[in-house]
Amino acid sequence: MNRQPSDLNPVGKLIEQFHRLPGIGPKMAQRLVYHLLKLPAEDVQLLAETINTVKAKTFFCSACQNITDRDPCTLCSGLDRDTGLICVVQEPMDVLALEKTGVYRGLYHVLHGAIDPMNKMGPENLRIRELLERLKVNQINEIVLATSSTLEGEATALYLLRLIQPLGPRVTRLARGLPAGSDLGYADDLTLARALEGRQILGN
């Protein structure tokens, strides 16, 4: 029988909490905890304070839904951005990946996930309503669907295409240079840049 976190000692509880993070296996969780135990107390305190500050002072941008500490965020309020172009991504880390390329100069919209019935993620769980509101209020010329090339990402892109097309903007998809089944956050800068530059028109 698995022990609950409350049954563990402080080290065991911390290992359990790290293990709950995405992409962190039990061995990695143990290494992280034992690394923290070796750090000076002031470094551990700084880490804890930084985590608390991020949690307390960040929220979602009312326009693009990206994580920010100001509203609108710096990308939405940037004077050098193309306000008629919106790139739709699944996660905040995708925005960081695309910004690193230096190629894209439009705005973003973060869905915070993809349609995934197996994990009980439907369209109503994503920031799709907020995207449609932006299209109704603002003059948008092109929507770039930059969801991942996984089954869930493709299903989400198809769903969005059907909703966006009647509203008028041109809908494009990143070029197929991205590896099948991959997330944008793990692609290299050159591959992402080429995928952006070679994006393809969807629909009629």
Disulfide bonds with the S-S distance in Angstrom:
none
